Amino acid sequence: MFSKKLMLVMISILLVCNVVLAKDRVAVLDFKNGAELSKGEIDFITKKVRTVARTALPTSQYILMTRDNILELIGDRVMADCIGDCAVETGRNIGADFIVTGEIVDFGGELRISMTLHETKDGNMLKGVDA
């Protein structure tokens, strides 16, 4: 079940990453758990998205912020609870130019992943992907 969904996540993040056009900082916040998965499962999926983003974004043009760096900058705040305007503001506060948020839900017995890419400068949502 996870391998098919993870492949969809990888394809989706590649699509999201294609929108990022300049050398900038990109942060992927922890995904929201709307599927009653374990914390370990959510962390695994979010880490996979970061790994795909790292592969898709050339290091000569993009800086992908690590989870540890993000946590150090935001403190005790729960990343997964932050979506929309909150995510954009969080991105600004940690120095990210682009922020990726996501949610994993159980829909009819299947896992679905929804991701969005926001530009922090203007708060514009640049891309949304559902898998």
HELIX and SHEET records of a PDB file:
HELIX    1   1 PHE A    2  CYS A   17  1                                  16    
HELIX    2   2 LYS A   39  ALA A   56  1                                  18    
HELIX    3   3 ARG A   67  ILE A   74  1                                   8    
HELIX    4   4 MET A   79  ASP A   81  5                                   3    
HELIX    5   5 ASP A   85  ASN A   93  1                                   9    
SHEET    1   A 4 LYS A  32  GLY A  34  0                                        
SHEET    2   A 4 PHE A  98  PHE A 107  1                                        
SHEET    3   A 4 ASP A  24  VAL A  28  1                                        
SHEET    4   A 4 TYR A  62  LEU A  64  1                                        
SHEET    1   B 4 LYS A  32  GLY A  34  0                                        
SHEET    2   B 4 PHE A  98  PHE A 107  1                                        
SHEET    3   B 4 GLU A 110  GLU A 119 -1                                        
SHEET    4   B 4 MET A 125  ASP A 130 -1                                        
END                                                                             
